Amino acid sequence: MANIVRRVTLVLVLIGVRSIGALAIPTSTADEAVNQASEVAARTFVDELESDILQLNYNTTLLSWAYETNITDDTLMIRDDAVAEQSRFLKVAVMVHDVPNAGNRY
């Protein structure tokens, strides 16, 4: 009799496990595909933005160096224009992409 109770208990436990598994929400391959596409798009965006920022920083550094090694009104104006362009670009990038707390860093 005890053996029959164990088998019935085992069967009920297995049935319970299966029904709990049936209630779980399966991850669909469509959701995974959307997430993967979003990750690829985000990585592409970040790579392009990084490339633009690096190029802008490089240009600003070159023009600053040109001013520091040849201090004239012309090189000062060119450097200031480059710094202003860099500043405008970064401000627009922050506003367009809604970076949280961007204005409260300091």
C-alpha positions, 0 to 999 in steps of 0.5 A: 500500500505504501508503494502505491501511495509513493507512485501516486504522489510521484505522478501528482508531483510530475503532473504539477510540474508539467502544469506549472511549466505550461503556465510559464510564458514562453519566449518567442523567437519574434521577441528575440529577433526584435531584441537582437535587431534593437541591439544591433541598431544601438551598437551601430548608432553608438559606433557612428556617434563615437566616430563623429565625436572622435573626428570632431575632438581630433580636429579641435585638438589639431586647431588648438595645437595650431593656435598654441604653436602660432599665436595669432588672431587668425589661429585664435579665431579658427580654434574658437570656431572649432571649439564652438562647433564641437560644443554645438555638436555635443549639445545637440547630441545630448538633446536629441538623444535625451540623455538623462541628467545631462545638465546636472553632471557638476 
